[in-house]
Amino acid sequence: MSRLVRAAVVAASAAALVVAAPGAEAGQSGLKTVATGLNNPRHLTVHDGRLYVAEAGAGGDGQCVEGPEGPACFGLSGAVAQLDGHGGVRRILTGLPSAAAPGGAAVAGPTDVDFVHGVPAVLCGDVLIDPQTGANPFGTAGRLLGKLSFGFGRYLVPGPDFAAFEARNNPDHGAGASPDTPVIDSNPYGMTRYRDGFAVVDAAGNDLLYVDGRGRISVLAVFPPKLVTAPPALGLPPGTQIPVQSVPTSVVVGPDGALYVSELSSIAVGAARVYRVVPGHAPTVYADGFTALTDLTFDHKGRLLALTFARDGIAAPPSPGVLTRVEKNGTKTVLASAGLAAATGLVVRGDEVFVSNNGTSQGTGSVVRLVPRG
């Protein structure tokens, strides 16, 4: 993920965001806030009917290293929380690694959670990896960063190492990298259960990976960069074309058994796509014209739902998020926008839709609920 993208996320997280109390209306779009007080909430999941969210945390007062946005300081503020849907938050896993810029912004920490036979599986992002080894700079304390880990009791055991895989293989070969973007970079951001293991998107590696039941990593797809028109916020001459990387942010299994992947696509409005991936075949574009996608899911009728972080892109001043439904004829219906801010996670439970809101905020992150019509 480029320095520009990370800086824009920092700016968004620093914006003043109003959070409704549990059970209150969030904006005017039919959203109800069901949990507050979260630290950088990211992807959501439902297991045995219960709702869970990965909290990337707020860093800490441990070792600090110089990152793209300034010092990134380490702590054990990451968590996985179970939500009761009525304002109750119970953290089932705490003390997870988190590295953040001052104020808790631009966090690397837990990004997604799922379960295997009742055991939590937690995906953690990464920061500042060594291009030769994939190691992050925090030593033993940061051993869960960049890995898929499995929980036993209060503890997590580190599993597959995506940063090490990136350092050895670099599947995208740094395509579309700018001078301030490392050619070898890794930030695993989203996952889903698939076959006997997991499909995982690496946002900084621009690829979709598969972890089999024995923990072995392989490549399912690589997503190419594209040329887009530079937004006015960059101060470039009007019409200037610049390359942006895909930055995949989530993966879900569709009703047809294929994998569907969202992309952030950096700063350009309308440049984000949803890919359909069938292993063994080149990825194809299923839907496009989105902006800064952070998550996908399918509703109970098999229609795609896509979540936008910010309507005007992440290089512009903060703007509302957007929840869009792609109808089966390809048309798009906006289900919610007012009341969404820095939207980062999405899950469906029956006819209910839940969104991680204020998802780049320390202590003011929330989860909101919507029951769409139609």
N, C-alpha and C positions, 0 to 999 in steps of 0.2 A: 504494500500500500504506500503510495507516494507521500512525501513530506507535506505536500499541499493538501492532500486528503486528510491526513492526521491533523494538520493545523486547523482545517475547517471544522473538524469534529470538536477540537478544543474550543473554538469560538462558539459553537452551538451549545456546548455543555456549560459555558460560562454565562449564557444568556439567562435573564430572569424568567423563571418558569413558575406558573401558578399551579399548585397541586390541590385538587379537591379532596375533601375528607372522605373516608370510606363510606360508600353507599350514596354519595352525593352525585349530582350530574356533573360530568366533566365537559364543559362547553355546552353547545346547543345541539349536539349531533346524536343524542341518545346513548352516549357513553356513560357508564357508571364505574366509578373508581372502586376497586375491590381490595386493593392493598397499597400502602404507602410506606415511606421510610426506607426504601430500598437503595442500595449502593450500586449504581450503574447496572441495572437489570438488563439482561440480554435475552437469549432465546428461552422459550417456554416449552414445557411438555406436559402431557397428561398421562398418568400411570394409575391403573386401577381406579379410574374416575377422579383422582386427585390431581390438582394443579401444582406444578413446580416451576421455579424460575432460577436460572443461573445468575448470580450477582458477581460481576467482575471485581467488585471491591473498590477501595479508595487508596490503594498503595499503603504507605506507612512511613515510619521514621527510621527504617533500616538503610541499607546501602543505597546510595544514589549514583546513577551513571548519567552521562550526558546523552540525551536522546534527541530526536528531531525537533521537539518542542521545548527543549530545556531539560533540566534534571528529571529523571524518572526514578522515583524512590520506592523501595521495596517494603512490603509489609505482608501480613497474613490476614487481610481483611476480606478476602474473597469468600463466597458462601454459596450454598444451594438452599433455597427456601421452599417450604411447602405452604401453600396459600389455601385458606378455607373458603375463599370467595366472599367473606363477610367482614373483611378487614383484618383477620387473624393471619399473622406471619410466624411460622415456626421454622427456624433454620436447622435443617437436619444434618448439614455438613458445614463446619466453620473452620477458620484458621487456614483457608486455602490461599495460595500465593496471589499477590496482586502487586503490580508495578505501575505507578501513576505519576504524571506531572503534578506540580504543586496545585493544591485545591482538589485533587482527585480526578483530574481530567486525563484524557488520552490513556485509558487504562488497559493494561494487559492482565487478564485473569480469567476466571471461569466464564466461558461463553455459551456453553450448551450442556444439557443434562438429559440422560435417558436411563433406562433400566434394563438389566439382563437378569432374568429369574429373580427379580426383586432387589438386585444389587445395583446401586447407582453407578452409572458410568458418566464421568465428567470430562468435558473437553476444555482445555485451557489454551488461551492465546499465548503469544510470545512476543518478544521485543529484543532488538539489537543482537541477533544471533551471529555467531562466528561463522563466516562463509566457508571455513574449512571443516568444521566439526558440527556446526549447528548448535553448539552450546550457548546458552544465554549467560550474561555476566554475573548472575547471582549465586553461582555455585550450588551447593547442596540445598540451600533454602529455596532455590527456584527450580528444583528438580521436576516439579509437575508442569511447569510452563512448557507449552508446545507439545503436550502429550495428551493421549486419551488414557485416563486413569480410572481405577475401579475401587469403589468404597467397601470397606469391611468395618462395621462398627462406626467409629468416629474418624477412621483413617482412610486415606486413599493410597493405593499402590500404583506407581507409575507404569504405564504400558507403552504402546507404540509411540515412537518419537518422530514427529513429522518434520521438525527442524533438521534432525540428522538425515532424514530421507531427502529433504530439499538440498542439503549441502552435498550429498553424494550424487544426486541425479539432476537437480535443477530442471524439471520437466519443461518449463516454458522458455528456458535458455535466456531469461531476462528480456524477452521481447517486449517492446514498448517502454522499457525503462528509461527514465529521464536521468540527467546528471545527479539529481539528489535522491534517486531511488536505487537501493542495492540490487545488483543483478541476482544475487542469491538472498532470498528473504522468505520468511515463513510466519504465518499467523493463522493457525487453524481456527475457524470461526463458527462453523455449523456442521451438524451431522444428523444422520437418521439410521435406524436399524435397516440393514439390507442383507439379504441372503443369510449367511451364518455369521455376519459381522456388522460392519458399519460402512456407510458411504460418508466421506468427510470432505468439506470444501476448505481449501487453504486460500484465504483471501489475499495474502501477500505472494503466494506461489502461483496464483491464477490457474489452479487445477482442481480437479475432482479426484479424490483418492479412495481406494477401497482397503479396508482392514479386514482380513479374513479371520476365521475363528481361532487361528493360531497366532494372531497378532502381526501377520506379515502385511506390509503396505505395497500396493501396486497402483498404477495410474489408470483411471477410467476415462479421463478427458482432460484436455488442456484448452483454455479459453483465450482466444487471440485478442490483441489490442485493437483499437479502432481510432480513426481520425474524427475529431469533433470540432465544432466551432467554439473558440475560446469565449467564455462568458465575460461580460463587461468588467466584473470584479477583478479580473487579472490585469486590466489596463493595457491589453494588447490592441493593435489596430483592428478595427471591425472586420469580421470575416476571416480572421487568422485561424488556420487549422492546426490543432495540436493533437499529439497522440495521447490516448489514455488507456490504461490497462483495465481488464475486465473486473477484477476484484470480486470474485464470487463470495456470497455472504450466507447462503443457505441451500439446503438440498432436501427434497422430500420425494417419497415414492408416490407416483400418480396412480389413479384408478386403473390405468392400463399396464402397470408394472414397470414403466419407464421411470427414470430419475429426472426430476425437474430442478433446475438450479437458477437462483437469482443472482444478479450482479449489481454491484454498487455503481460501477462505471464512473467513478470519480465525480467530476464537477459539472458535467454538461446536463442541462435539462433535456429530458426525452431520449437520452442515450442508453439507458439501462434496458437489458433484455432478460427474458426468461428462456433458458435453454432446455431442450428435451434431450436426454442422453440415454441411449441404448448401448450398453457395453459391447465393444467390438465394431461400433460404427461412429462416424464423426458426429459431434453434437450438432443439432439443428435448432434454429430459433423457433420457439413455440409462440411467443408473444413479445412485442417490443413497444417502444415509445414511452417507457417508464422513466422515472427519475430516482436515482439513489435508492435502489431496493435493498432492504435489509432482511426480509424474510418472505417465505411462501408457505401456503398450505392449501389443502383442498377442503371444501365444505362438505356437508352431509349429502349433498346432491351431486358431488363430483365436479364442482366448478372451482377453478383456480382462484385463490385469494392472494393478492400481492401487496406488500407493505412498503411504503415509501418513507424514508427517514425525514425528508424535508421537501416540500412541494417545489421550491425554487432552487433546489440543489444545495450542496454543502459548501460552495464557495460564496454564496449570497448571504445576506443577513438572515437570521433564523426565520423560518416560515413553517406553517403547519405540516405535519405528516399527512399521508393519504393512505387509506385502505381501499383498494380497488378489487372488484370482482370481475373476472373475465368470463363472460357468458359463453355457452357452448357454441354460439354462432360467431364468436370472436369479438363481439362488442364489449365495451367496458362500462361498468357501473361503479361510481364512487359511493362507497358505503359510509365512510366517515372521513372527516378532515378536521373541522373545528373541534378543538379539544385534544387533538393529537400533537405531540411535540417531541422531537428526537425519538421517533418510534423505532424500536429495535427488535422486537420479538412478536411472534404471532402463533396462535394455536387454536384449534377448534375442539369443542367438547359438545357433541350433539348439535343443537342449533345455536349454541353460544360461541362467540368469537372473543378471544382474549388477546390484548396487545400490551407489550411492555412499553410504557410511556415514560417520558423524561429519562430515556435510557442511557444518557451520558451525564447523569447527575449524581452527585454524592449526597446521599441521605434524603433526597427528594424524588428518587425514582418511584414509579408506581406501576400498577397493572390495572387496566380498564377493561370493561366488559361491554359487549354489544350483541344484541340479537337482531340480525338484519332481517328486513322484510324481503319477501320474494324467494 
